[in-house]
Amino acid sequence: MTDPTQPPTPQPLGVERTPTGDADVDERLARLADADHLDVSGHLQVYEDVHQGLRDALTALDQRPGPQGPTRPYDNRS
């Protein structure tokens, strides 16, 4: 039973996260669960960390070499 003289403690929201298939992204999203056990004042640090990690993951996508296009056999005309 809850003691009415004590302030309420943080409670997990119980929000389920669907795996994305990308290990880095899934790891960052799992970090959101850390906020479940913090007072509201601690949420910002967790959210900023997750946000930065997701931005880094998106930036990394731009840095990966993509598939090369088809070669053009007629580029070397003499």
GITABEL-V780958 format. One record per backbone hydrogen bond with DSSP energy under -0.5 kcal/mol. NH is the residue of the N-H (numbers start at 1). CO is the residue of the C=O. Records with the same first field share a line. If there is no record, write none. Layout:
NH = CO, CO
This chain:
4 = 2
6 = 3
23 = 21
26 = 22
27 = 23
28 = 24
29 = 25
30 = 26
31 = 27
32 = 28, 29
33 = 30
34 = 31
35 = 32
36 = 33
37 = 34
38 = 35
42 = 39
43 = 39, 40
44 = 40
46 = 42
47 = 43
48 = 44
49 = 45
50 = 46
51 = 47
52 = 48
53 = 49
54 = 50
55 = 51
56 = 52
57 = 53
58 = 54
59 = 55
60 = 56
61 = 57
62 = 58, 59
63 = 59
64 = 60
73 = 71
75 = 72
77 = 75
